[in-house]
Amino acid sequence: METLEFLNRVIENTAASLSVEDARKYTNDAQNVILGPEHPMMRVQPDPYFTTTKDIFSYVASLACKNADTLEPGAVVGDIRSIARIYSLSPRCGVFPLVMAGWSPRPQRIGVGRGEVWLDARFALVKSKKPVAQDCLIKWDKSNNPGDTTKTWFAEAYLWPRQIISTNIPLTVPDNYQTGILLETVLAMVEKRSYGRAGYSREEYLYDISQFQSEYANDATQEDRNFTPFRDVP
């Protein structure tokens, strides 16, 4: 449904105790809770390129992740909230001789799948704490200089939902889950803030959440590869 229609429904369900602006803020907060930080619906598809620079070990994810719809890196993909994985496919690049060199002991992990071998980069992640802050950071393992790369690495990256800064911004939660999940979450947040508890039907709510997660997890894993457990390079 349209955002303003949803906000009016929130107001109706709170006995008109909220203004449109209050309903907007609650709805925005609820979406951020429901769709984060690594909700499959918010995964960037296809996995974007993760670009690196020689001697640089710290990266702002929103600036390093470039669109991979074509063979060449495109524009930045959006407001990155989290990165679950950075990996390289051996047929796509010449990274293996570099990362397995003698001066760089065990810098990455090798995975084996259907006719493919890939490397998973070692890094520390600082997840984004708030939208539009560009505060999701990748701390590359200093045992391996990433070098100057544009198409060597890919990232499993997750975005923040669209922030509802006005009634003209469409809701990100799909229409068929707006009543069962989004509205219930908003009402629970209002009630908890007002009375210190939330009285929604937890069993039904959790069922809806489970269905929502399952539906979009299946969509997001269509391009995933089956792989054997990782092992360190000896």
LUMTOR-708467 format. One record per residue (C-alpha): x, y, z; residue number from 1. Coordinates in nm, 3 decimals, decimal comma. Layout:
N
pt c1:X | c2:Y | c3:Z | vexpa:NUM
...
//
This chain:
234
pt c1:0,000 | c2:0,000 | c3:0,000 | vexpa:1
pt c1:0,101 | c2:0,363 | c3:-0,033 | vexpa:2
pt c1:0,311 | c2:0,499 | c3:0,253 | vexpa:3
pt c1:0,058 | c2:0,764 | c3:0,357 | vexpa:4
pt c1:-0,219 | c2:0,504 | c3:0,358 | vexpa:5
pt c1:-0,010 | c2:0,283 | c3:0,584 | vexpa:6
pt c1:0,069 | c2:0,572 | c3:0,819 | vexpa:7
pt c1:-0,301 | c2:0,653 | c3:0,844 | vexpa:8
pt c1:-0,365 | c2:0,291 | c3:0,934 | vexpa:9
pt c1:-0,105 | c2:0,318 | c3:1,210 | vexpa:10
pt c1:-0,279 | c2:0,630 | c3:1,342 | vexpa:11
pt c1:-0,619 | c2:0,455 | c3:1,333 | vexpa:12
pt c1:-0,481 | c2:0,160 | c3:1,531 | vexpa:13
pt c1:-0,342 | c2:0,390 | c3:1,799 | vexpa:14
pt c1:-0,671 | c2:0,572 | c3:1,858 | vexpa:15
pt c1:-0,539 | c2:0,879 | c3:1,676 | vexpa:16
pt c1:-0,274 | c2:0,929 | c3:1,945 | vexpa:17
pt c1:0,004 | c2:0,973 | c3:1,687 | vexpa:18
pt c1:0,068 | c2:1,243 | c3:1,432 | vexpa:19
pt c1:0,165 | c2:1,154 | c3:1,076 | vexpa:20
pt c1:0,522 | c2:1,251 | c3:1,163 | vexpa:21
pt c1:0,524 | c2:1,022 | c3:1,468 | vexpa:22
pt c1:0,382 | c2:0,737 | c3:1,262 | vexpa:23
pt c1:0,648 | c2:0,796 | c3:0,997 | vexpa:24
pt c1:0,931 | c2:0,775 | c3:1,251 | vexpa:25
pt c1:0,794 | c2:0,459 | c3:1,410 | vexpa:26
pt c1:0,743 | c2:0,298 | c3:1,069 | vexpa:27
pt c1:1,095 | c2:0,384 | c3:0,959 | vexpa:28
pt c1:1,241 | c2:0,239 | c3:1,279 | vexpa:29
pt c1:1,029 | c2:-0,074 | c3:1,240 | vexpa:30
pt c1:1,150 | c2:-0,133 | c3:0,884 | vexpa:31
pt c1:1,511 | c2:-0,098 | c3:0,995 | vexpa:32
pt c1:1,452 | c2:-0,362 | c3:1,261 | vexpa:33
pt c1:1,265 | c2:-0,605 | c3:1,036 | vexpa:34
pt c1:1,505 | c2:-0,577 | c3:0,742 | vexpa:35
pt c1:1,841 | c2:-0,592 | c3:0,905 | vexpa:36
pt c1:2,127 | c2:-0,616 | c3:0,930 | vexpa:37
pt c1:2,166 | c2:-0,913 | c3:0,689 | vexpa:38
pt c1:1,810 | c2:-0,980 | c3:0,581 | vexpa:39
pt c1:1,814 | c2:-1,174 | c3:0,251 | vexpa:40
pt c1:1,573 | c2:-0,927 | c3:0,092 | vexpa:41
pt c1:1,835 | c2:-0,653 | c3:0,128 | vexpa:42
pt c1:2,116 | c2:-0,846 | c3:-0,036 | vexpa:43
pt c1:2,267 | c2:-0,673 | c3:-0,339 | vexpa:44
pt c1:2,215 | c2:-0,882 | c3:-0,653 | vexpa:45
pt c1:2,436 | c2:-0,972 | c3:-0,825 | vexpa:46
pt c1:2,715 | c2:-0,962 | c3:-0,568 | vexpa:47
pt c1:2,904 | c2:-0,635 | c3:-0,634 | vexpa:48
pt c1:3,272 | c2:-0,598 | c3:-0,706 | vexpa:49
pt c1:3,477 | c2:-0,506 | c3:-0,400 | vexpa:50
pt c1:3,755 | c2:-0,275 | c3:-0,520 | vexpa:51
pt c1:4,085 | c2:-0,250 | c3:-0,335 | vexpa:52
pt c1:4,398 | c2:-0,032 | c3:-0,337 | vexpa:53
pt c1:4,756 | c2:-0,132 | c3:-0,274 | vexpa:54
pt c1:4,873 | c2:-0,068 | c3:0,085 | vexpa:55
pt c1:4,521 | c2:0,030 | c3:0,196 | vexpa:56
pt c1:4,370 | c2:-0,203 | c3:0,459 | vexpa:57
pt c1:4,059 | c2:-0,013 | c3:0,570 | vexpa:58
pt c1:3,762 | c2:0,044 | c3:0,339 | vexpa:59
pt c1:3,425 | c2:0,218 | c3:0,357 | vexpa:60
pt c1:3,198 | c2:-0,053 | c3:0,221 | vexpa:61
pt c1:2,954 | c2:0,187 | c3:0,052 | vexpa:62
pt c1:3,243 | c2:0,331 | c3:-0,151 | vexpa:63
pt c1:3,428 | c2:0,006 | c3:-0,227 | vexpa:64
pt c1:3,128 | c2:-0,196 | c3:-0,352 | vexpa:65
pt c1:3,065 | c2:-0,135 | c3:-0,724 | vexpa:66
pt c1:2,783 | c2:-0,259 | c3:-0,942 | vexpa:67
pt c1:2,865 | c2:-0,590 | c3:-1,117 | vexpa:68
pt c1:2,581 | c2:-0,606 | c3:-1,369 | vexpa:69
pt c1:2,842 | c2:-0,584 | c3:-1,645 | vexpa:70
pt c1:3,201 | c2:-0,705 | c3:-1,684 | vexpa:71
pt c1:3,330 | c2:-0,366 | c3:-1,570 | vexpa:72
pt c1:3,267 | c2:-0,215 | c3:-1,224 | vexpa:73
pt c1:2,981 | c2:0,032 | c3:-1,231 | vexpa:74
pt c1:2,859 | c2:0,289 | c3:-0,981 | vexpa:75
pt c1:2,847 | c2:0,233 | c3:-0,606 | vexpa:76
pt c1:2,554 | c2:0,006 | c3:-0,516 | vexpa:77
pt c1:2,404 | c2:0,202 | c3:-0,228 | vexpa:78
pt c1:2,404 | c2:0,241 | c3:0,149 | vexpa:79
pt c1:2,579 | c2:-0,074 | c3:0,274 | vexpa:80
pt c1:2,469 | c2:-0,197 | c3:0,615 | vexpa:81
pt c1:2,675 | c2:-0,516 | c3:0,640 | vexpa:82
pt c1:2,904 | c2:-0,744 | c3:0,443 | vexpa:83
pt c1:2,893 | c2:-1,116 | c3:0,515 | vexpa:84
pt c1:3,164 | c2:-1,230 | c3:0,278 | vexpa:85
pt c1:3,432 | c2:-1,115 | c3:0,034 | vexpa:86
pt c1:3,548 | c2:-1,377 | c3:-0,214 | vexpa:87
pt c1:3,731 | c2:-1,430 | c3:-0,542 | vexpa:88
pt c1:3,665 | c2:-1,682 | c3:-0,820 | vexpa:89
pt c1:3,980 | c2:-1,827 | c3:-0,973 | vexpa:90
pt c1:3,864 | c2:-1,827 | c3:-1,338 | vexpa:91
pt c1:3,784 | c2:-1,455 | c3:-1,317 | vexpa:92
pt c1:4,123 | c2:-1,330 | c3:-1,199 | vexpa:93
pt c1:4,489 | c2:-1,403 | c3:-1,136 | vexpa:94
pt c1:4,467 | c2:-1,369 | c3:-0,762 | vexpa:95
pt c1:4,587 | c2:-1,715 | c3:-0,660 | vexpa:96
pt c1:4,960 | c2:-1,671 | c3:-0,729 | vexpa:97
pt c1:4,948 | c2:-1,343 | c3:-0,537 | vexpa:98
pt c1:4,771 | c2:-1,453 | c3:-0,222 | vexpa:99
pt c1:4,951 | c2:-1,787 | c3:-0,196 | vexpa:100
pt c1:5,299 | c2:-1,637 | c3:-0,232 | vexpa:101
pt c1:5,560 | c2:-1,735 | c3:0,026 | vexpa:102
pt c1:5,570 | c2:-1,391 | c3:0,182 | vexpa:103
pt c1:5,199 | c2:-1,406 | c3:0,260 | vexpa:104
pt c1:5,136 | c2:-1,713 | c3:0,478 | vexpa:105
pt c1:4,779 | c2:-1,848 | c3:0,482 | vexpa:106
pt c1:4,615 | c2:-1,510 | c3:0,407 | vexpa:107
pt c1:4,289 | c2:-1,650 | c3:0,272 | vexpa:108
pt c1:4,065 | c2:-1,959 | c3:0,285 | vexpa:109
pt c1:4,000 | c2:-2,189 | c3:-0,010 | vexpa:110
pt c1:3,653 | c2:-2,320 | c3:-0,095 | vexpa:111
pt c1:3,567 | c2:-2,589 | c3:-0,349 | vexpa:112
pt c1:3,231 | c2:-2,611 | c3:-0,528 | vexpa:113
pt c1:3,081 | c2:-2,735 | c3:-0,852 | vexpa:114
pt c1:3,381 | c2:-2,715 | c3:-1,080 | vexpa:115
pt c1:3,496 | c2:-2,397 | c3:-0,905 | vexpa:116
pt c1:3,761 | c2:-2,299 | c3:-0,657 | vexpa:117
pt c1:3,745 | c2:-1,968 | c3:-0,476 | vexpa:118
pt c1:3,911 | c2:-1,770 | c3:-0,202 | vexpa:119
pt c1:3,733 | c2:-1,611 | c3:0,091 | vexpa:120
pt c1:3,917 | c2:-1,302 | c3:0,211 | vexpa:121
pt c1:4,002 | c2:-1,256 | c3:0,576 | vexpa:122
pt c1:3,870 | c2:-0,929 | c3:0,715 | vexpa:123
pt c1:3,716 | c2:-0,772 | c3:1,022 | vexpa:124
pt c1:3,375 | c2:-0,610 | c3:0,981 | vexpa:125
pt c1:3,234 | c2:-0,302 | c3:1,148 | vexpa:126
pt c1:2,860 | c2:-0,310 | c3:1,074 | vexpa:127
pt c1:2,680 | c2:0,014 | c3:1,001 | vexpa:128
pt c1:2,500 | c2:0,156 | c3:1,303 | vexpa:129
pt c1:2,280 | c2:0,406 | c3:1,124 | vexpa:130
pt c1:2,173 | c2:0,474 | c3:0,765 | vexpa:131
pt c1:2,342 | c2:0,722 | c3:0,534 | vexpa:132
pt c1:2,644 | c2:0,734 | c3:0,765 | vexpa:133
pt c1:2,886 | c2:0,532 | c3:0,548 | vexpa:134
pt c1:3,003 | c2:0,365 | c3:0,868 | vexpa:135
pt c1:3,016 | c2:0,003 | c3:0,751 | vexpa:136
pt c1:3,390 | c2:-0,064 | c3:0,746 | vexpa:137
pt c1:3,607 | c2:-0,348 | c3:0,616 | vexpa:138
pt c1:3,939 | c2:-0,402 | c3:0,793 | vexpa:139
pt c1:4,146 | c2:-0,613 | c3:0,555 | vexpa:140
pt c1:4,381 | c2:-0,871 | c3:0,706 | vexpa:141
pt c1:4,723 | c2:-0,705 | c3:0,710 | vexpa:142
pt c1:4,899 | c2:-1,036 | c3:0,640 | vexpa:143
pt c1:4,800 | c2:-0,987 | c3:0,277 | vexpa:144
pt c1:4,828 | c2:-0,659 | c3:0,087 | vexpa:145
pt c1:4,510 | c2:-0,643 | c3:-0,127 | vexpa:146
pt c1:4,683 | c2:-0,462 | c3:-0,412 | vexpa:147
pt c1:4,513 | c2:-0,252 | c3:-0,680 | vexpa:148
pt c1:4,208 | c2:-0,451 | c3:-0,790 | vexpa:149
pt c1:3,875 | c2:-0,371 | c3:-0,954 | vexpa:150
pt c1:3,737 | c2:-0,714 | c3:-1,057 | vexpa:151
pt c1:3,928 | c2:-0,954 | c3:-0,834 | vexpa:152
pt c1:3,690 | c2:-0,958 | c3:-0,537 | vexpa:153
pt c1:3,314 | c2:-0,984 | c3:-0,491 | vexpa:154
pt c1:3,116 | c2:-0,899 | c3:-0,177 | vexpa:155
pt c1:2,803 | c2:-1,049 | c3:-0,026 | vexpa:156
pt c1:2,665 | c2:-0,711 | c3:0,068 | vexpa:157
pt c1:2,344 | c2:-0,599 | c3:0,238 | vexpa:158
pt c1:2,180 | c2:-0,256 | c3:0,213 | vexpa:159
pt c1:1,982 | c2:-0,044 | c3:0,454 | vexpa:160
pt c1:1,611 | c2:-0,025 | c3:0,362 | vexpa:161
pt c1:1,490 | c2:0,293 | c3:0,196 | vexpa:162
pt c1:1,463 | c2:0,547 | c3:0,476 | vexpa:163
pt c1:1,112 | c2:0,690 | c3:0,506 | vexpa:164
pt c1:1,208 | c2:1,054 | c3:0,529 | vexpa:165
pt c1:0,875 | c2:1,161 | c3:0,379 | vexpa:166
pt c1:0,536 | c2:1,015 | c3:0,289 | vexpa:167
pt c1:0,650 | c2:1,000 | c3:-0,075 | vexpa:168
pt c1:0,909 | c2:0,728 | c3:-0,003 | vexpa:169
pt c1:0,771 | c2:0,378 | c3:-0,082 | vexpa:170
pt c1:0,775 | c2:0,117 | c3:0,192 | vexpa:171
pt c1:1,040 | c2:-0,152 | c3:0,150 | vexpa:172
pt c1:0,852 | c2:-0,429 | c3:0,331 | vexpa:173
pt c1:0,640 | c2:-0,604 | c3:0,063 | vexpa:174
pt c1:0,270 | c2:-0,530 | c3:0,055 | vexpa:175
pt c1:0,163 | c2:-0,879 | c3:0,164 | vexpa:176
pt c1:0,367 | c2:-0,845 | c3:0,485 | vexpa:177
pt c1:0,281 | c2:-0,488 | c3:0,575 | vexpa:178
pt c1:-0,016 | c2:-0,577 | c3:0,794 | vexpa:179
pt c1:0,108 | c2:-0,898 | c3:0,951 | vexpa:180
pt c1:0,463 | c2:-0,782 | c3:1,020 | vexpa:181
pt c1:0,524 | c2:-0,411 | c3:0,967 | vexpa:182
pt c1:0,206 | c2:-0,283 | c3:1,128 | vexpa:183
pt c1:0,238 | c2:-0,525 | c3:1,421 | vexpa:184
pt c1:0,599 | c2:-0,419 | c3:1,476 | vexpa:185
pt c1:0,506 | c2:-0,050 | c3:1,471 | vexpa:186
pt c1:0,220 | c2:-0,102 | c3:1,717 | vexpa:187
pt c1:0,444 | c2:-0,308 | c3:1,944 | vexpa:188
pt c1:0,706 | c2:-0,032 | c3:1,945 | vexpa:189
pt c1:0,442 | c2:0,231 | c3:2,026 | vexpa:190
pt c1:0,298 | c2:0,020 | c3:2,307 | vexpa:191
pt c1:0,635 | c2:-0,066 | c3:2,454 | vexpa:192
pt c1:0,745 | c2:0,297 | c3:2,452 | vexpa:193
pt c1:0,419 | c2:0,402 | c3:2,617 | vexpa:194
pt c1:0,366 | c2:0,118 | c3:2,864 | vexpa:195
pt c1:0,695 | c2:-0,069 | c3:2,884 | vexpa:196
pt c1:0,554 | c2:-0,382 | c3:2,718 | vexpa:197
pt c1:0,410 | c2:-0,501 | c3:2,387 | vexpa:198
pt c1:0,085 | c2:-0,696 | c3:2,376 | vexpa:199
pt c1:0,079 | c2:-0,826 | c3:2,019 | vexpa:200
pt c1:0,012 | c2:-1,194 | c3:1,940 | vexpa:201
pt c1:0,368 | c2:-1,320 | c3:1,959 | vexpa:202
pt c1:0,301 | c2:-1,667 | c3:1,817 | vexpa:203
pt c1:0,126 | c2:-1,537 | c3:1,504 | vexpa:204
pt c1:0,381 | c2:-1,260 | c3:1,464 | vexpa:205
pt c1:0,677 | c2:-1,499 | c3:1,485 | vexpa:206
pt c1:0,510 | c2:-1,726 | c3:1,231 | vexpa:207
pt c1:0,475 | c2:-1,434 | c3:0,987 | vexpa:208
pt c1:0,837 | c2:-1,335 | c3:1,044 | vexpa:209
pt c1:0,949 | c2:-1,693 | c3:0,978 | vexpa:210
pt c1:0,749 | c2:-1,705 | c3:0,653 | vexpa:211
pt c1:0,893 | c2:-1,372 | c3:0,545 | vexpa:212
pt c1:1,252 | c2:-1,482 | c3:0,614 | vexpa:213
pt c1:1,202 | c2:-1,813 | c3:0,434 | vexpa:214
pt c1:1,050 | c2:-1,659 | c3:0,124 | vexpa:215
pt c1:1,329 | c2:-1,411 | c3:0,068 | vexpa:216
pt c1:1,608 | c2:-1,644 | c3:0,181 | vexpa:217
pt c1:1,508 | c2:-1,876 | c3:-0,104 | vexpa:218
pt c1:1,524 | c2:-1,589 | c3:-0,351 | vexpa:219
pt c1:1,863 | c2:-1,472 | c3:-0,227 | vexpa:220
pt c1:2,028 | c2:-1,814 | c3:-0,247 | vexpa:221
pt c1:1,953 | c2:-1,879 | c3:-0,611 | vexpa:222
pt c1:2,304 | c2:-1,773 | c3:-0,709 | vexpa:223
pt c1:2,482 | c2:-1,924 | c3:-0,408 | vexpa:224
pt c1:2,726 | c2:-2,208 | c3:-0,467 | vexpa:225
pt c1:2,738 | c2:-2,540 | c3:-0,288 | vexpa:226
pt c1:3,073 | c2:-2,577 | c3:-0,122 | vexpa:227
pt c1:3,276 | c2:-2,799 | c3:0,103 | vexpa:228
pt c1:3,382 | c2:-2,668 | c3:0,448 | vexpa:229
pt c1:3,664 | c2:-2,415 | c3:0,433 | vexpa:230
pt c1:4,014 | c2:-2,521 | c3:0,519 | vexpa:231
pt c1:4,327 | c2:-2,316 | c3:0,564 | vexpa:232
pt c1:4,599 | c2:-2,337 | c3:0,300 | vexpa:233
pt c1:4,887 | c2:-2,536 | c3:0,457 | vexpa:234
//
